[in-house]
Amino acid sequence: MLPPDISGVQLSPDEVARFSRHLILPEVGMDGQKRLKAASVLCVGTGGLGSPLLLYLAAAGVGRIGIVDFDVVDHSNLQRQVIHGTSWVGKPKIESAKARILEINPHCQVDLYETALTSENALAIIEPYDLVCDGTDNFPTRYLVNDACVLLGKPNVYGSIFRFEGQATVFNLDAESPNYRDLFPEPPPPGMVPSCAEGGVVGVLPGIIGVIQATEAVKIITGIGTTLSGRLLLFDALGMKFRELKLRPSPERPVIDKLIDYQEFCGVGGTAPGQEEAGAVPSITVAELKTVIDGQIEDILLLDVRNPQEADIAVIPGAVLVPLDRIESGEAVEDVRRLAEGKKLYVHCKMGGRSAKALIALGRHGIEGVNVSGGIDAWSEQIDPEVPRY
C-alpha cells in the first residue's frame, strides 16, 4: 500500500465533490482517496499506452505525476494517443499531456522530463516516485526501467501492444516478485519484433492496455484487490479474449546490481530501428534516386518491399511491390531475379530498414542492389509532398 503516511493529507471541498464516486466505494473511501492524493507516479512515455494511463491517473486523483518523453506530437499519433489533439501537432508531447492533465485535475502536480531515459539519469528521475508505469515501445528502455525499479525497490506497472494484441503485468511489487527479466531473460534479435510504425496497431488497443495499467496503479496505491504481480495478462482484440499466464521469478535470472548500456545489451548499438541493417548495404538518398529516375541513364527496377496495405496508402511511381516477408521466406527470390535481370536494382520501404533487410536476404542468393535511405517517407518529405505520409 502506497504511500505509507497520509496523516497530513486533506481533501478540499472541490476534491470531495470531484472524487465522490470513489469516496462512496467501501474499498476506497476517504483513506484510499487520500492515498491517491499523496501518491506519486512516474509514467515513461506519453504515446499509445501513456495517453490513457495519464488521463486515468489524473482523473483518479493521483497527486503527483511525472512524465518522461522527448518526442513531439505527430499526425500519425492521433489515431491512438488520445491525450493529444490536433492543435498540439509539432509540439512537445509532455507539454500537451500536462495541459490535458490539468484540465482533468487541476490539483495534480505534473513534473516534466523532456529527455530520453538513460542509464545516467534513470535512477535520479525514478527515485522520488512511489511507482513507475512503463509506457515505452522498445526493449532497451524496458530493460532500463525494469533494472532501475529493481535497484530502487519501485513497483513497475508494465504494458505492451502490437497490432491487435496486448499484455500487462506488475513487476517488482516486492522483493519476491518477478521482474521483466523473468519474462524476457534475453532481448530478441534486433529487428525481429516490428515496431507499430511498421506493423501497425488498432487504435483502441493501447487504450485497453493503458487503462489496465492505470487500474493496477490505483490498486497498488490504495492497497485494494489483487494485482497482476505474478500473472501476465494477454489480450486478443480480434477474438475479444483475455487469458492469463503464471509468471514466477527465475532462479537463473542475473542479479541486478547496476545499470548497464542497454543499447549494447539489446544489440542495437544506439541506432534507430533499421539503421544497423541499412549501414550494411549500399545506399542512395531519395534525391539521388530522383536524379537516376529523371536521367534515364540506366534501366532500373525500383522494388517496394512494404506490405500491400501500405502500398494502398502511397507509392513511388514505377515501383514494383514485392513484400519483404515473401523475399525473406525465399518465395519471391526468383521473381525478383527475373524482374531485375539486366537492370540496376533499387529497393525502398517506408524508412529504409526493411529494404535493407530485403537486400541482405537477396544478397544471399547473389542478387545485389542499392537501398533507398529514408524510403517513401523521405520521398514524400523531400521530393513529392503529394505522396501521403503515414
NUKE-750676 format. One record per residue (C-alpha): x, y, z; residue in three letters. Coordinates in steps of 0.2 Angstrom, whole numbers, plus 2048, in hexadecimal, padded with zeros to 3 digits. Each point is the difference from the previous one (the first is absolute). Layout:
// residues N
XYZALA;...
This chain:
// residues 390
800800800MET;8078117FALEU;80480C807PRO;8027FB812PRO;7FC810809ASP;7F080A7FCILE;7FE809811SER;8038117F9GLY;7F57FE7F1VAL;7F08097FEGLN;7F38017F2LEU;7F98117FCSER;7ED8027FDPRO;8038007EDASP;80A7F0801GLU;7F27F880BVAL;7F48047F2ALA;80C7FB7F2ARG;8047EF807PHE;7EF7FC809SER;7FD7F17F6ARG;8107F9807HIS;7FC806812LEU;7F07F6800ILE;8097F07FBLEU;8037F6810PRO;8117F97F9GLU;8068127FDVAL;7F880C80BGLY;808810808MET;8107F7804ASP;8027F87EFGLY;7FD8117F7GLN;80D80880CLYS;80C7F37FBARG;7FE8047EELEU;802813804LYS;8107FC809ALA;8077F47F3ALA;80C8047F2SER;8017F67F0VAL;80D8027F2LEU;7FA7FB7EFCYS;80E7FD7F3VAL;7F88047EFGLY;7F180A7FBTHR;7FC7F67F0GLY;7F27F37FEGLY;8027F8811LEU;805810809GLY;7F180A7FASER;7F27F6809PRO;80B7FD80ELEU;803812804LEU;7EE8057FDLEU;7F97F380CTYR;80E80380DLEU;7FB812800ALA;7EE7FD800ALA;8027F480FALA;80880D80AGLY;8137FC800VAL;80880F808GLY;8108007F7ARG;8047F97EFILE;8118007F7GLY;8017FF7EDILE;8107FA7F7VAL;7FF8037EDASP;80A80A7F3PHE;7F57FE7F0ASP;7F480C7F8VAL;7EE7FD7FBVAL;7FE7F97EEASP;7F17FE7F6HIS;8027ED800SER;7FF800813ASN;7EF807801LEU;7F87EF7FBGLN;8047F9811ARG;80980D80BGLN;7F0807806VAL;80880C80DILE;80680B7F1HIS;7F680A7F4GLY;8028087EFTHR;805811806SER;80F7F8809TRP;8087F87F0VAL;8128057FFGLY;801804812LYS;8077F780FPRO;7F67F1806LYS;804803812ILE;7F98127FEGLU;7F07FA7F8SER;7FE7F280DALA;80280D80ELYS;7F380C7F9ALA;7F37F17FFARG;8047FA811ILE;7FD811808LEU;7F08017F7GLU;7FA7F0808ILE;808803811ASN;807811804PRO;8057F9811HIS;80D7F57F9CYS;813805800GLN;8077FB7EFVAL;8137FE7FEASP;8088007EFLEU;8107F87FATYR;8028047EEGLU;80F7F47FDTHR;8037EE7FCALA;8017F580FLEU;8127FA801THR;80B7F680BSER;808810806GLU;7EF809805ASN;7F47F2803ALA;8037FD813LEU;7FF813804ALA;7F08027F6ILE;7F77F0807ILE;806802812GLU;7F480D806PRO;7F07F67FATYR;7F67F2809ASP;7FE7F67F0LEU;8048007EEVAL;7F47FD7F1CYS;80A7FA7F0ASP;7F88067F1GLY;80F7FE7F4THR;8017F77F0ASP;8127F97FFASN;80A7F3809PHE;80F80A805PRO;7F580C80ATHR;7F57F2807ARG;8107F8807TYR;806810807LEU;7F0804809VAL;7FF7EF807ASN;812800807ASP;7FE811807ALA;7F07FB809CYS;8087F1807VAL;80F80A806LEU;7F580D808LEU;7F27F4806GLY;7F28087F6LYS;7F17F67F9PRO;8008007EDASN;7EF8007F7VAL;8047F97EFTYR;7F67FF7EFGLY;8047FC7EESER;7F68007F0ILE;8027FB7EEPHE;7F28007F2ARG;7F17F8809PHE;8097F880FGLU;805807811GLY;8077FA811GLN;801808811ALA;8087FB811THR;807807810VAL;8137FE802PHE;80A802810ASN;7F180280CLEU;80B7FA80EASP;8117F7802ALA;7F87EF7FCGLU;7F78067F0SER;8057FC7EEPRO;80880E7F5ASN;8018037EETYR;8107F47FEARG;7F57F2806ASP;7F58037F1LEU;80E8047F4PHE;8107F9806PRO;8098057F0GLU;7FA80E7F4PRO;7FA7F97EFPRO;80C8037F1PRO;8008127F9PRO;7F28027F3GLY;7F77F0805MET;7F1809808VAL;7F980D7F4PRO;7FC811807SER;7EE8077FFCYS;80680B7F2ALA;8047F17F6GLU;7F37F4806GLY;7F280B805GLY;7F480080FVAL;7ED802801VAL;7FD810809GLY;7F57FA80FVAL;80D7F3805LEU;80C80B80APRO;7F1808808GLY;7FB7EF807ILE;8117FB806ILE;804812806GLY;7F080080AVAL;8057EF808ILE;810807805GLN;7F880F808ALA;7F47F4809THR;80F7F6807GLU;808811806ALA;7F1805809VAL;7FE7EF808LYS;813800806ILE;7FE812807ILE;7F07FD809THR;8047EE805GLY;7F07F87FAILE;7FD7F17F5GLY;80C7F47F8THR;80E8067F5THR;8077F87F0LEU;8107FD809SER;8057EE7FCGLY;7F38007F2ARG;8028057EDLEU;7F08067F9LEU;7FE7FD7EDLEU;7F38097F6PHE;7FA7FB7EEASP;7F580E7F9ALA;7FB7F77F1LEU;7FA7F180AGLY;7FB80B80EMET;8087F480CLYS;80B802810PHE;80B7F2806ARG;80C7FF80EGLU;8127F8802LEU;8097FD811LYS;81080A801LEU;80C7FB80EARG;812806804PRO;80D7F67F7SER;80E7F980BPRO;80B8037F1GLU;7FD8127FEARG;80F80B802PRO;80280B80FVAL;7FD8127FCILE;80D80A809ASP;80380F7F4LYS;7F98077F0LEU;8097FC7F0ILE;8008057EEASP;7EF7FA7FATYR;8038047EEGLN;80F7F5800GLU;7F77F380APHE;7F17FF7F4CYS;80C8007F1GLY;7FA8107F8VAL;81080A803GLY;7F7811803GLY;7F98007EFTHR;7EE8027FBALA;7F67F17F9PRO;8077FB7EFGLY;80F80B801GLN;80C7F2804GLU;7F97F57F1GLU;8018107F5ALA;812803804GLY;8047EE7F9ALA;7FA8037EEVAL;80480D7F3PRO;7F480F800SER;7FA8107F8ILE;7F680E805THR;7EE8047F9VAL;80880F7F7ALA;80C7F57F8GLU;7F37F37FBLEU;7F680F7F9LYS;80F8047F5THR;8027EE7FAVAL;7ED7FF7FCILE;8008117F7ASP;8107FD7F7GLY;7FB7EF7F8GLN;8137FC7FFILE;7FD7EE805GLU;7F27F37FFASP;7FB7FE812ILE;7F47F680BLEU;7F980980FLEU;7FA7F380CLEU;7F480480EASP;8017F480FVAL;7F280780AARG;7EF7F7804ASN;7F28027F4PRO;7F680A80CGLN;80E80D800GLU;8008007EDALA;7EE804801ASP;804810809ILE;80F8077F6ALA;80C7FA7F2VAL;80F8077F7ILE;7FB7FF7EEPRO;8077F27F6GLY;8047F580FALA;7FC7EE800VAL;7F97F9810LEU;8087F0807VAL;7FD7FF813PRO;80F7FC80BLEU;7F97F1808ASP;7FF7F87EFARG;8128047FDILE;8067FA811GLU;7F67EF7FESER;8097FE7EFGLY;7EF7FF7F7GLU;80380F7F6ALA;8137FF7FDVAL;7FF7FA7EEGLU;7F280C7FCASP;80C80E805VAL;80E7F87F7ARG;7F58007F0ARG;7FA812802LEU;811806804ALA;8097F77F1GLU;80A80D7F6GLY;7FB80E80CLYS;80780A80ELYS;7F67FB810LEU;7FB80D80CTYR;7F57FB810VAL;7F680B80BHIS;7F37FE80ECYS;7F980D80CLYS;810806808MET;80E7F57FAGLY;8017F280DGLY;7F67F37F8ARG;8088037EFSER;8117FE807ALA;7FA7EF807LYS;7F97FB7EFALA;8118047F8LEU;8097F680DILE;7F47F17FCALA;8028027EDLEU;813801802GLY;8007EF807ARG;7F97FA7EFHIS;80D80B7F6GLY;7F480E7FCILE;808811804GLU;7F7811801GLY;800811808VAL;7F680680FASN;7F68107FFVAL;803809811SER;7F1807808GLY;7F47F67F5GLY;7F08077FAILE;7FF80B810ASP;80F80A7FAALA;7F98007EETRP;7F0808806SER;80980C80BGLU;80E8057F4GLN;7FA7FC7EEILE;7EE7FF7FEASP;7F480780EPRO;7F17FA7F7GLU;8057EE805VAL;7F77FE811PRO;80B7FD810ARG;7FA7F380CTYR;
